[in-house]
Amino acid sequence: MNRQNKPRAKKTVFHTLTPDVVISLVEAALPVRCTNLCRPLNSYINRVYELQAEDGAGLVVKFYRPGRWSCDALQDEHDFLLELAADEIPVVPPLPLLDGRTLGSHADMFFAVFPKKGGRSYDEYNEDQWLELGRLLGRTHAVGARRQPRDRIIMAPDRSTTSQLTYILTGDFMPSGLAWQFEETAGQIIKEIKPLFAGVDMIRIHGDCHFANLIYRPGESFYLVDFDDMAVGPPVQDFWMLLPGYMRESFAEIDIFLEGYETFHHFDRRTLALIEPLRAMRYIHYIAWCAHQVAEDGFSHTAPDFGTDHYWRREIIDLAEQLERIQSAPPPSGNFFP
């Protein structure tokens, strides 16, 4: 990527939100008055702010980055959250606005307002917590399996991953001398894992279920938060990132998790073989995510060296190692497979 010739990111109203604009939009959308609190919260893609109603209630308003999701796609996210909340599954659904909808708009932006829910994250779970997480995701997927969304990404090698690879290769993000190596390695991964997804049940899932998107509220339970990456995909996608290591190092955790999960929803244990392919897809997804940041903001918040020779050589090595891991995986056996 030639950084000197790279055009600057186009500034929109999304990049110029001020506290006054944020508070005024929320007050106009909800039957509340707010204090002057307007605290930016961490978000690499959207703009998220903590507000406070005059009665002391905490609010969180999220302005979705223009062009990332269609109106239908955002409504899919909200509908899923509302369905989950109606079944008393611990999520944080958007608040209804004065017009009866949950999705507001301003200029070229959509936004939503949520009640503030504090909690803590764990990066390691005990046996009881693995059981609880299994029940939580089993209940979530039982709702997710009821119907398909209108406009959400389909998490499969020949769908989402192929699209992400195309975006990376056509976006002038890497030195030409390394592009062929990256394309060859990523393409081989897609070719290798595509047959493994044939006939797999694809349902509405969270899509980005790692420990930071699970918060624990004392006296309540784990809450599943941040459904921005909601997708249609294999249920196993929603728990492999929680595991303490590779599958062969995590049999005990998988066993306890599935005990809780299968109380509420069937799990096809053959799809545990998708964990390493999904990890490879995650690598490509993350690179595309960084590329979108560069295209929209001029730099990547999470990969400051994005676009350098060192960055791309490292990513090619990581993909090659993951491809080898997939190709050398032993055949399914043991208690986890029929």
C-alpha positions in Angstrom: 0.0 0.0 0.0 1.4 3.4 -1.0 0.5 5.5 2.1 1.5 8.8 0.3 -1.0 8.2 -2.5 -3.7 6.9 -0.2 -6.7 9.4 -0.2 -7.7 10.8 3.1 -10.9 9.3 4.6 -13.9 11.3 3.7 -15.4 13.1 6.7 -19.1 12.9 7.3 -21.5 13.9 10.0 -20.5 10.6 11.7 -17.0 12.0 12.4 -18.3 15.3 13.7 -20.7 14.3 16.4 -20.6 16.7 19.4 -22.1 16.2 22.9 -24.8 18.8 22.1 -25.9 16.9 19.0 -25.8 13.5 20.7 -27.9 14.7 23.7 -30.3 16.6 21.5 -31.0 13.6 19.3 -31.6 11.3 22.3 -33.9 13.8 23.9 -35.9 14.1 20.7 -36.1 10.4 20.2 -37.1 9.4 23.8 -39.5 10.9 26.3 -36.6 11.8 28.6 -34.5 14.8 29.6 -30.7 14.3 29.9 -28.1 15.8 32.1 -24.9 17.2 30.5 -23.1 13.8 30.9 -21.8 12.6 27.5 -19.0 10.2 27.9 -17.4 8.5 24.8 -17.1 4.7 25.2 -14.6 2.5 23.4 -15.8 1.4 20.0 -13.5 0.8 17.0 -16.3 0.9 14.4 -19.3 2.9 15.8 -19.6 5.9 17.9 -20.9 5.1 21.4 -21.7 7.4 24.3 -22.9 7.1 27.8 -25.6 9.5 28.8 -27.6 10.1 31.9 -31.4 10.8 32.2 -32.4 13.4 34.7 -33.8 10.7 37.0 -30.3 9.2 37.2 -30.9 6.3 34.8 -27.9 5.4 32.7 -28.3 5.3 28.9 -26.0 4.2 26.1 -26.5 5.6 22.6 -24.9 3.9 19.6 -24.4 5.6 16.3 -23.8 3.0 13.6 -21.1 3.7 11.1 -22.7 4.7 7.8 -22.3 2.2 5.0 -21.5 -0.8 7.2 -25.1 -2.1 7.6 -28.3 -1.7 5.8 -31.5 -0.6 7.6 -32.7 -4.2 7.3 -29.5 -5.6 8.7 -29.7 -3.3 11.8 -33.4 -4.2 12.2 -32.4 -7.8 12.1 -30.0 -7.2 15.1 -32.8 -5.4 17.0 -35.4 -8.0 16.2 -33.1 -10.8 17.5 -32.4 -8.9 20.7 -36.1 -8.2 21.3 -37.0 -11.9 20.7 -34.3 -13.0 23.1 -35.4 -10.5 25.8 -39.0 -11.7 25.3 -37.9 -15.2 26.2 -36.1 -13.8 29.3 -32.7 -14.4 28.0 -30.2 -12.0 29.5 -29.4 -9.5 26.7 -29.7 -5.7 26.5 -32.3 -4.9 23.9 -32.7 -1.4 22.5 -35.3 1.0 24.0 -38.4 1.8 22.0 -38.3 5.4 20.6 -41.2 7.8 20.4 -42.2 6.6 16.9 -42.5 3.0 18.2 -39.4 1.8 16.5 -36.0 1.0 18.0 -33.9 2.4 15.1 -33.5 6.2 14.8 -31.9 8.1 12.0 -30.1 11.4 11.6 -28.5 12.6 8.3 -26.8 9.4 6.9 -26.6 7.7 10.3 -28.7 5.2 12.2 -28.7 5.1 15.9 -30.2 3.2 18.9 -30.5 3.8 22.6 -29.9 1.1 25.2 -30.3 1.0 29.0 -26.9 1.0 30.7 -25.9 -2.4 32.1 -22.7 -2.6 34.0 -20.9 -5.8 34.8 -17.5 -7.5 34.7 -15.8 -9.8 32.2 -14.0 -13.0 33.0 -11.3 -14.4 30.8 -11.3 -17.8 32.6 -14.4 -19.7 33.7 -14.9 -22.3 36.4 -17.0 -25.5 35.9 -20.3 -23.9 37.1 -19.7 -21.0 34.8 -19.1 -23.2 31.8 -22.4 -24.9 32.5 -24.1 -21.6 32.8 -22.6 -20.3 29.5 -23.8 -23.5 27.8 -27.3 -22.9 29.0 -27.2 -19.3 27.9 -26.0 -20.0 24.4 -28.3 -23.0 24.1 -31.3 -20.8 24.9 -29.9 -18.1 22.5 -29.6 -20.5 19.6 -33.0 -22.0 20.2 -34.4 -18.6 19.5 -31.9 -18.0 16.7 -33.1 -21.2 14.9 -36.7 -20.0 14.7 -36.2 -18.0 11.5 -33.7 -16.4 9.2 -32.8 -12.7 9.1 -33.3 -10.5 6.1 -29.9 -9.1 5.5 -27.1 -10.6 7.6 -23.7 -12.0 6.6 -23.6 -15.7 6.1 -20.5 -17.1 7.8 -19.2 -19.7 5.4 -15.9 -19.9 3.4 -17.5 -19.4 0.0 -19.6 -16.5 1.3 -18.3 -14.2 4.0 -14.6 -15.3 3.8 -14.5 -15.1 0.0 -16.1 -11.6 0.1 -13.6 -10.4 2.7 -10.6 -11.8 0.7 -11.9 -10.0 -2.4 -12.1 -6.7 -0.4 -8.6 -7.1 0.9 -7.1 -8.0 -2.5 -8.8 -5.2 -4.5 -8.3 -2.4 -2.0 -4.6 -1.6 -2.5 -3.8 -2.4 1.1 -0.6 -4.5 0.6 2.7 -4.4 -1.3 2.3 -6.0 -4.7 5.2 -8.3 -4.0 3.4 -10.0 -1.1 -0.1 -9.9 -2.5 0.3 -13.2 -4.5 1.5 -15.0 -1.4 -1.4 -13.8 0.7 -3.9 -14.6 -2.0 -2.5 -18.1 -2.5 -2.5 -19.0 1.2 -5.9 -17.6 1.9 -7.3 -19.1 -1.2 -5.9 -22.5 -0.3 -7.6 -22.3 3.1 -11.0 -21.5 1.6 -10.6 -24.4 -0.8 -9.6 -26.8 2.0 -12.4 -25.9 4.4 -15.3 -25.3 2.0 -16.4 -29.0 1.9 -16.5 -29.1 5.7 -19.5 -26.7 5.7 -21.7 -28.7 3.4 -25.0 -29.6 5.1 -24.2 -27.7 8.3 -27.1 -26.2 10.1 -26.8 -22.4 9.7 -28.8 -20.2 12.2 -28.9 -16.7 13.7 -25.9 -16.5 16.0 -24.1 -13.7 18.0 -21.1 -14.1 15.7 -18.5 -12.5 17.9 -18.9 -14.3 21.2 -15.6 -13.8 23.1 -15.1 -13.1 26.8 -15.4 -9.3 26.4 -18.9 -9.6 25.0 -20.1 -11.6 28.1 -20.6 -9.5 31.2 -21.4 -10.9 34.6 -23.8 -9.0 36.9 -23.6 -10.2 40.6 -26.9 -11.6 41.8 -28.1 -12.1 38.2 -26.2 -14.0 35.5 -24.0 -13.6 32.5 -25.3 -11.2 29.9 -24.6 -11.5 26.2 -23.9 -8.1 24.7 -22.8 -6.3 21.5 -24.7 -8.0 18.7 -23.1 -5.8 15.9 -21.6 -8.9 14.3 -24.8 -11.0 14.4 -24.6 -13.5 11.5 -26.0 -16.6 10.0 -23.6 -19.4 10.8 -22.8 -22.7 12.6 -23.7 -22.6 16.3 -20.1 -23.7 17.2 -18.9 -20.2 16.1 -20.5 -18.8 19.3 -18.3 -20.7 21.8 -15.0 -21.7 20.2 -13.4 -18.2 21.1 -14.3 -18.8 24.7 -12.1 -21.9 24.9 -8.8 -21.7 26.8 -6.9 -23.3 23.9 -7.2 -25.4 20.8 -9.9 -28.0 20.8 -7.6 -30.9 21.7 -6.6 -28.9 24.8 -10.2 -28.0 25.8 -12.1 -31.3 26.0 -13.1 -30.8 29.6 -14.5 -27.3 29.0 -16.3 -28.5 25.8 -17.9 -31.4 27.7 -19.3 -29.2 30.5 -20.4 -26.5 28.1 -22.3 -28.9 25.9 -24.0 -30.4 29.0 -25.6 -27.1 29.7 -26.2 -26.2 26.0 -28.0 -29.4 25.1 -30.5 -28.8 27.9 -32.1 -26.3 25.6 -30.9 -26.9 22.0 -29.5 -29.8 20.0 -25.8 -29.5 19.1 -24.3 -31.4 16.2 -21.0 -32.6 17.7 -19.6 -33.2 14.2 -19.3 -29.5 13.8 -16.6 -29.3 16.5 -14.4 -30.1 13.5 -15.1 -26.6 12.2 -13.3 -24.9 15.1 -9.9 -24.6 13.4 -11.5 -23.7 10.0 -13.5 -21.0 11.8 -10.3 -19.7 13.4 -8.7 -19.4 10.0 -11.8 -17.5 8.8 -11.5 -15.3 11.8 -7.9 -14.3 10.8 -9.1 -13.2 7.4 -12.2 -11.5 8.9 -9.9 -9.5 11.2 -7.6 -8.4 8.4 -10.6 -7.2 6.4 -11.9 -5.4 9.5 -8.6 -3.5 9.9 -8.7 -2.7 6.1 -12.1 -1.2 6.5 -10.8 1.0 9.3 -7.9 2.2 7.1 -10.3 2.9 4.2 -12.7 4.9 6.4 -10.4 6.6 8.9 -7.0 6.6 7.3 -5.5 4.2 9.8 -6.3 1.1 11.8 -7.0 1.6 15.5 -6.0 -2.0 16.4 -3.1 -2.6 14.0 -0.9 0.5 13.8 1.5 -1.2 11.4 -1.2 -2.3 9.0 0.0 -2.1 5.4 3.7 -2.5 6.1 5.8 -5.4 4.8 6.2 -6.6 8.3 2.5 -6.7 8.9 1.7 -8.7 5.8 4.6 -11.1 6.2 3.4 -11.9 9.7 -0.2 -12.4 8.6 0.9 -14.8 5.7 2.9 -16.8 8.2 0.0 -17.0 10.6 -2.4 -18.2 7.8 0.1 -20.7 6.6 0.5 -22.2 10.1 -3.2 -22.3 10.5 -3.6 -24.1 7.1 -1.1 -26.7 8.2 -3.0 -27.1 11.5 -6.2 -27.8 9.6 -4.5 -30.2 7.1 -2.8 -32.2 9.9 -5.9 -32.4 12.2 -6.6 -36.0 13.2 -10.0 -37.5 12.2 -12.8 -37.0 14.6 -12.9 -39.5 17.4 -13.9 -40.0 21.1 -16.9 -38.8 23.0 -17.4 -35.6 21.0 -18.4 -37.3 17.7 -21.0 -40.0 16.9 
